[in-house]
């Protein structure tokens, strides 16, 4: 298994996370369900699955310790990102309703942690972080109850069915921290954990990477297309749209397998590994940056020119967003290091 020098991270997992964030960026740039239904069919399940790949059951910690640990990992960054991006959107006049009630509602939305009903409207993609917190905490509790694979699989199937039932019959239910979405997220998170826990048993599959990748890609396209045409809308976990239960899970797992297998085929790639290591920063900032980039482009350039090269614009926005976010992060990191070094200098 290839690892890199960054805290012994597994290279193919970072590559998979890098591929996933690229899919998210493109998915949020396409304007219609018809353009993005294939990406939406599996891109968020993929993120839950990747998080499960690196999950370690906290067997020696109390529930309070686990909650504090996951809060530091996910809830605190979520609140920081939510406040910073809201401030950025407020200053750049893209925050929507900036009346006093509107501001209070968005601050309440940050605490509530569910990206529906207009909450987190300025940067709705942040819904994933509190939902991942609930998902991870719930699965951690589950692994404390049982470590048997069969029992865990049964629990994941039950969670998948429960999430689907809520989606079909209680679509108006939007719980704090996205708990209703976490019912589905747990299925993919747990699947990722079980894959890593049983990787020795899956080695025979790893020997057929190219065949598996091609088969999974074709199955993803077929299942996603059928689900889209049958249901009439794209899959969207945030709002509880999964369409046909079986086609949703087939497309999701096939898409996950295709990305995972392609990442293993690539094995090492500095660019995608770097994106994977900084995927949270890209995830938090890209959506709000896209809005500002689009406003700038529409102001500076002639609309006829933009329409002429419209097919290139998603790639242009993706490249700009990645460059701006990562360069800013590098500069801030270097300034932070310089500040700490300066403080250590003692004037005699």
Number of C-alpha atoms within 10 A of each C-alpha: 7 12 15 14 8 9 7 9 15 18 27 26 26 27 28 28 28 23 22 26 25 21 18 21 22 15 20 17 19 14 9 12 16 14 13 18 21 24 23 23 32 27 25 24 25 27 23 25 26 24 20 25 20 15 19 11 17 14 12 9 11 11 15 8 12 19 17 12 14 16 17 13 13 19 22 14 17 23 18 12 19 27 15 14 22 23 15 17 19 16 10 12 12 18 21 14 15 13 9 8 10 15 16 12 16 23 18 13 22 23 16 18 28 28 26 18 11 14 21 25 17 24 22 19 20 25 25 26 24 28 28 25 23 26 27 26 18 15 23 20 16 17 18 13 11 11 11 9 13 10 14 20 15 11 17 23 15 15 18 20 16 15 23 23 13 17 21 16 9 13 14 13 15 20 13 16 25 26 22 26 26 27 23 28 30 29 27 29 27 27 21 22 21 18 15 15 14 11 13 10 10 11 10 10 12 15 10 11 19 15 12 17 23 14 14 22 18 15 19 28 18 15 22 30 18 17 26 22 12 12 13 12 16 24 28 16 21 21 19 21 17 26 24 18 14 12 21 22 22 20 28 27 22 25 28 28 20 24 24 24 24 21 24 21 14 14 19 19 14 12 10 25 24 16 23 23 18 18 20 18 16 22 18 24 21 23 21 21 22 19 16 15 14 13 12 11 14 12 10 9 10 10 12 9 9 14 11 10 9 13 10 11 17 17 14 11 21 16 13 15 21 19 12 13 17 17 12 12 14 11 11 12 12 12 12 12 11 11 11 11 10 10 8 8 8 6 4 3
